[in-house]
Amino acid sequence: MDGHKRQIQWMVLSGIALLAWSLPHASRAADSRLLPRVESAGPYTYVNGGIGEPEATAMKAEAHHRNLTLLFTARLGARNAYLAHVHVVIRPLNGDASLVLDAAGPYVLIDLPPGRYEVTAESGHSVKSRTLTVVAGARQQAVFEWPSREIE
């Protein structure tokens, strides 16, 4: 009977371990179905979107797998609202080709080679610009926020 109990305990513990291992992977698979397709231009790969809560949640989860997250918001009173249709130019300061895109949603998740970049984002008639340094193995987020009067 002792051997039978140990076998049952081992099977239960193995099942728990397998379940614990599979949950994060199942969650990532479910989230990835909600993601817009991965796009590429030259050496750059990116995903852009985040319209609606399910897609925004999937984009937030995917951000951990990209080295740069751009987020576009507008200040509406005391809160922020997501912005879409932002024109984005990412220009490497070493002179390589730029990435130019129109953000389909508030999030752009990008894999960039290490280096320094000027990121310009235009919404309405207002342009915001930042210089970012991408370091191998590190992730960062840049938030571009417009007062609501600048995007009308």
C-alpha positions in Angstrom: 0.0 0.0 0.0 2.9 2.4 0.7 4.2 2.0 -2.8 0.7 2.7 -4.2 0.4 5.9 -2.1 3.8 7.1 -3.3 2.8 6.5 -6.9 -0.4 8.4 -6.5 1.4 11.3 -4.8 4.0 11.3 -7.5 1.3 11.5 -10.2 -0.5 14.3 -8.4 2.7 16.3 -8.0 3.7 15.7 -11.6 0.3 16.9 -12.7 0.6 20.1 -10.6 4.1 20.8 -11.9 2.9 20.3 -15.5 -0.1 22.6 -14.9 2.1 25.3 -13.3 4.5 25.1 -16.2 1.8 25.3 -18.9 -0.3 28.2 -17.6 2.1 31.0 -18.6 2.6 29.4 -22.0 -1.1 28.9 -22.5 -1.7 32.6 -21.5 0.9 33.8 -24.0 -0.6 31.7 -26.8 -4.1 33.0 -26.0 -2.8 36.6 -25.9 -0.8 36.2 -29.2 -4.1 35.4 -31.1 -5.3 38.9 -30.2 -2.2 40.6 -31.4 -2.0 42.4 -34.8 0.3 40.8 -37.2 4.1 41.3 -36.9 5.3 43.7 -39.5 8.9 44.3 -40.7 10.7 47.0 -42.6 14.4 46.5 -43.2 16.1 45.4 -40.0 13.1 46.4 -37.9 10.2 44.2 -36.7 7.2 45.7 -34.9 3.6 45.2 -33.8 1.3 48.1 -33.6 -2.2 48.4 -32.3 -3.9 48.1 -28.9 -7.5 49.1 -29.9 -9.9 47.7 -27.4 -9.2 46.2 -24.0 -8.4 42.6 -25.2 -5.9 43.8 -27.8 -4.4 46.4 -25.4 -3.9 43.6 -22.8 -2.3 41.4 -25.4 0.0 44.2 -26.5 1.0 44.8 -22.8 1.9 41.1 -22.5 3.8 41.1 -25.7 5.8 44.2 -24.7 8.0 42.0 -22.5 9.3 40.3 -25.7 10.3 43.6 -27.5 13.0 46.0 -26.5 11.1 49.2 -27.1 7.5 50.1 -26.4 6.0 53.4 -27.6 2.7 54.5 -26.0 0.6 57.4 -27.3 -1.9 59.2 -25.1 -3.9 62.4 -24.9 -4.6 64.3 -21.6 -8.3 64.6 -21.2 -9.0 66.5 -18.0 -7.6 64.4 -15.1 -7.1 61.2 -17.1 -5.3 60.0 -20.2 -6.9 58.5 -23.3 -5.2 56.3 -25.8 -4.4 57.7 -29.2 -4.2 56.0 -32.6 -3.2 57.2 -36.0 0.0 58.7 -34.8 2.7 59.2 -37.5 6.0 57.8 -36.2 9.5 58.1 -37.6 12.4 56.2 -35.8 15.7 57.5 -37.1 19.0 55.8 -36.1 21.5 58.5 -35.3 24.2 56.4 -37.0 22.7 57.2 -40.4 21.0 53.9 -41.1 17.6 53.8 -42.8 14.6 55.1 -40.7 11.5 53.2 -39.8 8.3 55.2 -40.8 4.9 54.0 -39.8 1.4 55.1 -38.9 0.4 53.7 -35.6 -2.8 51.7 -35.8 -3.3 52.1 -32.1 -1.8 53.5 -28.9 1.0 50.9 -28.7 4.0 50.2 -31.0 6.2 47.4 -29.9 9.6 47.3 -31.7 12.7 45.2 -31.9 15.6 47.7 -32.6 19.3 47.0 -32.9 21.3 48.5 -30.1 22.1 52.2 -30.8 20.8 55.8 -30.4 17.6 56.8 -32.1 15.5 59.9 -32.6 11.8 59.0 -32.3 9.4 61.6 -33.7 5.6 61.2 -33.2 3.0 63.5 -34.8 -0.6 63.7 -33.8 -2.8 66.3 -35.3 -0.5 69.3 -36.0 1.7 68.6 -32.9 5.1 66.9 -33.1 6.9 65.3 -30.1 10.5 64.1 -30.3 12.8 62.1 -28.1 16.3 60.7 -28.3 16.5 57.1 -27.0 19.4 54.7 -26.5 18.6 51.0 -27.0 20.9 48.7 -25.1 21.2 45.0 -25.9 19.1 42.9 -23.5 17.2 45.9 -22.0 13.6 47.0 -22.5 12.3 50.5 -22.3 9.1 52.4 -22.8 8.6 55.9 -24.2 5.3 57.6 -23.5 4.2 60.4 -25.8 1.5 62.5 -24.3 -0.4 65.4 -25.9 -2.8 67.8 -24.2 -6.2 67.4 -25.8 -6.1 70.8 -27.4 -2.9 69.9 -29.4 -4.5 66.9 -31.2 -7.7 68.6 -32.5 
